[in-house]
């Protein structure tokens, strides 16, 4: 039962994984995947 909750927790946390995208890695990171991209400015 503990393993189930651990796997469930890890799976759920990966839904909210953030990665910095650059011009160089943008196409590679989003190819053949469903993604949500948030654009923002730090200023």
N, C-alpha and C positions, 0 to 999 in steps of 0.2 A: 504494500500500500504506500509506503514511503517513496519507493521508486516511481510510482505512478505520479505522485504529487510533484516530485522533483522534475520529472520529464515535462509535466504540464506547466510548471513554473518556468522552466527554461524555454519551452515553446512559446509561452505567452510573452516572455520578456523579449524574445527575438522579434516579435511583431513591432516593437518600438525601437528597433536598432536604428541609430542615426549614423550616416556616413557623410563626410565632406566630399562633394563632387567637384571636379575641376574640368577644364576643357579637355584635358588629356585622358581622363578616365570615365567621362560621362557615358559615352556610347557603350563601353565595356560593362559598366555597372548596371545599365538599364536594359540591355539586350535580352530578349526572351523572358522578361519578368513583368509582373504587375507591380508597379511602384507608385508611390505618392511622393511628389517632389514639392517641397516648400521653399520658396524663394523669399529671402529677407535681406535687409540691410542692417548692419550693426550700428549705424549712426542714427 
